Amino acid sequence: MPVHPTVTVDGTRLTERWSSDVDRSCDVLGVLITRPDGSSYDATRRTAVPLGAAPRTFTTDLGELEAGTYRAEPFHLLGGSWSLGGAVPFTVGSGERGHAGARDPRAAPAALAVSAMPATARTGWVRVYAEDFTTYAARGQFQAKYPAVKDYGNSTVKQDTFRRGAYNAAATMSAHDSVADCHFRVVDGVPTGNVIVPHDWFNATPGHRFEMRYRVTSSTSPNGFKMAAMLWPSSDVWAEGEVDYPEGDFTGRQQGFVHRTIAGREDENAHWFNGASNWAWHTAAIEWTRGLLVFTLDGREVSRYSGSSVPTTPHQWRLQVETELNHEPIASTAGGHLEIDYFVIERKR
């Protein structure tokens, strides 16, 4: 076996060690965590990792976990072939910290795995907007408590992107424990999510940066729902460009897309890349300057694009929580929570 992984879990600390018989770049490597209920998620996933005889070590804090027995299993992609094996079981006791995705946010308030929103703008940038949701808002009160966070209104009509579900702020949005909580689910037979528009329909131009910290939780299954954070043309003319990150089904991984700015070909991707799993806290950002898009995850650059489809006209930052792009039935019990720690918009000096 040319690639040699070992995995250990000590309390909440996941440690990976990777080596190879020969110097090579591993296309993808990471660790899959299987929960006590049999569901699983990627706790880590890295791309284009140089390996050699000397082991490379990575450590990850898994956050909060429900009590139970879990399994950590390394995986990697090399030369078009996936390998999965060497599972290590570990047990989380009551009150221990572990992966945050297992907590049901409908339970009594607990110490959520949130971090303080950055107090100041990044070097070379000026803060335009920031919201960290410290004011409590029960469901139905969110719009009044956070008037600068806009939405598409309250509807039971199947009006989302794929006409399978509705956007309804009153039925889904609340704020607690310093997070905004979008409780996506089936309401009266209609799959229901919401559209969240930070900073009052702000029309941004090249020279802006958009950052959010988020995670997904579910005590049932989020199957059938997805999210898409995007830069969308203020004019609503699709050919002016669409940038999606993070976007993806809640049961899979988040990804990034840059759509072509060619009339009639807007549904084609000029650029695409893989992001992270949904089940842990992640910070995702789009940095948009003239002729360049830079995408970061948890403070690290994961992709960039400088082709002809970088938008040049005003765009708005939106977050859509909606149904997936498929025609499979959505169970009446499907649902979960998209929790948002904060939104930040900055302008380049």
C-alpha positions in Angstrom: 0.0 0.0 0.0 1.8 3.2 -1.1 0.0 5.5 1.3 0.1 4.7 5.1 -2.5 6.5 7.3 -2.9 6.1 11.1 -5.6 7.8 13.1 -6.0 8.3 16.9 -8.6 10.1 19.0 -7.8 11.3 22.5 -10.9 12.8 24.1 -11.9 15.3 21.4 -8.6 15.6 19.7 -8.3 13.8 16.3 -4.8 13.1 15.1 -3.9 11.9 11.6 -0.5 10.7 10.5 0.1 10.2 6.8 3.2 8.8 5.0 4.1 7.3 1.6 6.6 4.8 0.3 7.6 7.3 -2.3 7.4 11.1 -2.6 4.0 11.9 -4.1 1.1 14.3 -4.0 -2.1 12.7 -2.6 -5.1 14.0 -4.5 -7.5 13.9 -1.4 -7.1 12.6 2.1 -9.1 12.9 5.3 -11.0 11.1 8.0 -14.6 9.9 7.9 -16.5 9.9 11.3 -19.4 7.5 11.7 -21.9 8.4 14.4 -23.7 6.0 16.7 -26.8 6.1 14.5 -24.7 5.0 11.5 -24.7 8.3 9.7 -21.3 9.7 8.8 -19.5 12.9 7.7 -16.0 14.1 6.7 -14.3 15.4 9.8 -11.4 16.5 7.7 -10.7 16.6 4.0 -7.5 18.0 2.4 -6.5 18.2 -1.3 -3.1 18.0 -3.1 -1.2 17.0 0.1 2.5 16.2 -0.5 3.6 13.0 1.2 6.8 11.1 1.7 8.6 8.7 4.1 8.5 11.2 6.9 4.9 11.2 8.4 2.8 14.4 8.1 0.7 15.0 11.2 -2.6 16.9 11.4 -4.7 17.5 14.5 -8.4 18.5 14.6 -10.7 19.5 17.5 -14.0 17.6 16.9 -16.2 20.0 19.0 -19.3 18.7 20.8 -20.6 15.2 20.5 -23.5 13.3 21.9 -22.5 10.4 24.2 -21.9 7.2 22.3 -19.5 5.1 20.3 -18.1 6.5 17.1 -15.7 5.4 14.4 -12.9 7.3 12.8 -11.7 6.0 9.4 -9.0 7.5 7.1 -9.7 7.8 3.4 -7.6 9.0 0.4 -7.8 9.4 -3.3 -4.7 8.6 -5.3 -4.4 8.2 -9.1 -8.2 8.0 -9.5 -8.6 5.2 -6.9 -10.3 5.7 -3.5 -9.1 3.8 -0.4 -11.0 3.6 2.9 -9.8 1.5 5.9 -8.2 1.3 9.2 -11.2 2.4 11.3 -10.6 3.3 14.9 -13.6 3.2 17.3 -13.8 5.8 20.1 -16.4 6.5 22.8 -17.7 9.9 23.9 -19.1 10.0 27.5 -21.8 12.3 28.8 -20.6 15.9 29.0 -17.5 15.4 26.9 -16.7 17.6 23.9 -16.8 16.1 20.4 -18.1 16.9 17.0 -20.7 19.7 17.1 -23.0 18.3 14.4 -24.7 15.8 16.8 -26.2 18.4 19.2 -29.9 19.1 18.8 -30.2 23.0 19.0 -33.8 22.6 20.1 -32.5 21.4 23.5 -31.9 23.7 26.4 -29.2 26.3 25.7 -25.7 25.0 26.1 -22.2 26.2 25.3 -22.4 26.1 21.5 -19.1 25.9 19.6 -19.2 29.5 18.5 -16.3 31.8 18.5 -16.2 35.6 18.8 -16.7 37.5 15.6 -13.5 39.2 14.6 -13.4 42.5 16.4 -11.8 44.5 13.6 -11.4 44.3 9.8 -8.6 42.5 8.2 -5.4 44.5 7.3 -6.0 46.5 4.2 -9.8 46.3 4.5 -12.6 48.4 6.0 -15.6 46.8 7.7 -18.9 47.7 6.0 -21.3 45.4 7.9 -21.1 42.9 10.8 -23.8 40.9 12.6 -23.2 38.3 15.3 -26.8 37.7 16.4 -26.4 38.5 20.1 -30.1 39.6 20.5 -32.5 36.8 21.2 -35.4 36.4 18.7 -38.1 33.8 18.9 -39.4 32.3 15.7 -41.7 34.9 14.1 -39.7 37.8 15.7 -36.5 37.6 13.7 -37.5 40.1 11.1 -38.4 42.7 13.7 -35.2 42.1 15.8 -32.9 42.1 12.8 -34.4 44.5 10.2 -31.1 44.8 8.3 -31.2 41.1 7.5 -33.6 40.9 4.6 -35.5 37.9 3.1 -38.0 37.1 0.4 -41.0 37.3 2.7 -43.3 34.6 4.1 -44.9 32.2 1.7 -46.3 28.7 1.5 -46.2 28.7 -2.3 -43.5 26.5 -3.9 -41.3 29.3 -5.0 -37.8 28.2 -4.2 -35.2 27.7 -6.9 -36.4 24.3 -8.0 -40.1 25.0 -7.3 -40.2 22.1 -4.8 -40.4 24.2 -1.6 -41.1 27.6 -0.1 -39.1 30.4 1.5 -40.7 31.5 4.8 -38.7 33.7 7.3 -41.4 33.7 9.9 -41.7 29.9 10.0 -37.9 29.2 10.0 -35.8 32.0 11.5 -34.8 32.6 15.1 -31.8 33.8 17.1 -30.4 32.2 20.2 -27.1 31.5 21.9 -25.4 34.1 19.6 -26.4 32.3 16.4 -29.1 32.9 13.7 -31.0 29.6 13.4 -32.8 28.7 10.1 -35.0 25.7 11.0 -35.6 24.2 7.6 -38.2 21.4 7.5 -41.5 20.3 6.0 -44.3 22.7 7.1 -47.9 21.7 6.4 -46.6 19.4 3.7 -44.4 22.0 2.0 -40.5 21.8 2.3 -39.7 25.2 3.8 -36.4 27.2 4.0 -35.5 30.8 3.7 -33.4 33.4 1.9 -31.2 35.5 4.1 -29.8 38.8 2.7 -27.3 40.5 5.0 -26.9 44.3 5.1 -30.2 45.4 3.6 -29.9 44.4 -0.1 -26.3 45.9 -0.2 -25.1 46.4 -3.7 -21.4 45.4 -3.7 -18.8 45.9 -6.5 -15.3 44.5 -7.0 -13.3 45.2 -3.9 -15.5 43.5 -1.3 -15.1 40.5 1.0 -17.9 38.3 2.4 -17.4 36.0 5.3 -19.8 33.8 7.3 -19.3 31.1 10.0 -21.9 28.3 9.9 -22.8 24.7 10.6 -25.7 22.3 10.0 -27.3 20.1 12.6 -30.1 17.6 12.4 -31.8 15.2 14.8 -33.6 13.5 12.0 -32.2 13.8 8.4 -31.6 16.9 6.3 -32.0 14.8 3.1 -33.8 16.9 0.4 -32.5 20.3 1.6 -29.4 22.3 0.6 -27.8 25.8 1.0 -26.3 28.2 -1.4 -24.4 31.3 -0.3 -24.0 33.5 -3.4 -23.2 36.7 -5.1 -26.2 37.4 -7.3 -26.5 40.3 -9.9 -28.3 43.3 -8.4 -30.0 43.7 -11.8 -31.3 40.1 -11.7 -29.6 39.6 -15.1 -28.0 36.2 -14.7 -25.5 36.7 -17.5 -23.8 39.3 -15.3 -22.5 36.5 -13.2 -23.2 34.2 -10.3 -20.7 33.1 -7.7 -21.8 30.3 -5.2 -19.8 29.4 -2.1 -20.5 27.6 0.0 -23.2 25.6 -1.9 -24.3 22.0 -1.6 -26.8 19.4 -0.3 -26.9 19.2 3.5 -26.2 15.4 3.3 -23.0 16.0 1.2 -20.2 18.4 0.9 -20.2 22.1 0.3 -18.7 23.3 -3.0 -17.9 26.4 -4.9 -19.0 27.5 -8.4 -18.4 30.4 -10.8 -21.1 30.5 -13.5 -20.3 31.7 -17.0 -21.1 35.3 -17.9 -22.4 34.3 -21.4 -26.1 34.8 -22.2 -27.7 31.4 -22.8 -24.8 29.6 -21.0 -25.3 30.9 -17.5 -26.0 27.4 -16.1 -22.5 26.3 -17.1 -19.6 26.5 -14.6 -16.5 28.4 -15.5 -14.9 27.2 -12.3 -15.7 24.6 -9.7 -14.1 23.2 -6.5 -14.8 21.1 -3.4 -15.3 22.7 0.0 -16.0 21.2 3.4 -18.5 19.0 5.1 -21.5 20.7 6.7 -21.4 19.1 10.2 -18.7 21.1 11.9 -18.3 24.8 12.3 -16.7 26.4 9.3 -15.8 29.9 8.2 -16.2 30.5 4.5 -15.3 33.7 2.6 -15.4 35.1 -0.9 -12.9 37.8 -1.7 -13.9 39.7 -4.8 -11.5 42.1 -6.4 -11.2 43.3 -10.0 -10.6 40.3 -12.2 -10.1 37.9 -9.3 -12.1 35.7 -6.9 -10.4 34.1 -3.9 -12.2 31.5 -1.8 -11.1 30.7 1.8 -12.2 28.0 4.3 -11.3 28.4 8.0 -8.7 31.1 7.1 -7.0 29.1 4.3 -7.3 29.7 0.6 -8.9 26.7 -1.1 -9.4 28.1 -4.6 -9.1 31.1 -6.8 -10.4 32.1 -10.2 -9.2 34.9 -12.6 -11.0 34.1 -15.8 -13.5 36.1 -17.9 -16.5 35.2 -15.7 -15.4 37.2 -12.7 -18.3 39.6 -12.2 -17.8 43.3 -12.9 -21.3 44.7 -12.1 -23.0 45.3 -8.7 -23.9 42.0 -6.9 -25.8 41.2 -3.7 -24.7 38.6 -1.1 -27.5 36.1 -0.4 -27.9 32.8 1.5 -30.6 30.5 0.2 -31.8 27.5 2.2 -34.0 25.4 -0.1 -34.7 22.1 -1.7 -32.2 20.0 -3.6 -31.9 19.8 -7.3 -33.5 16.4 -7.8 -36.9 14.9 -7.9 -36.7 12.4 -5.1 -39.6 12.6 -2.5 -38.8 14.6 0.6 -39.8 12.8 3.8 -42.2 14.7 6.1 -39.7 14.2 8.9 -36.8 15.7 6.9 -35.2 18.9 8.3 -32.5 20.4 10.5 -30.9 23.7 11.5 -28.5 25.9 9.6 -26.8 27.9 12.3 -25.0 31.1 11.5 -22.5 32.5 14.0 -21.9 35.7 12.1 -21.8 37.6 8.8 -19.1 40.2 7.9 -18.7 42.3 4.8 -15.5 44.3 4.2 -14.3 46.8 1.5 -10.8 46.9 0.3 -9.0 50.2 1.2 
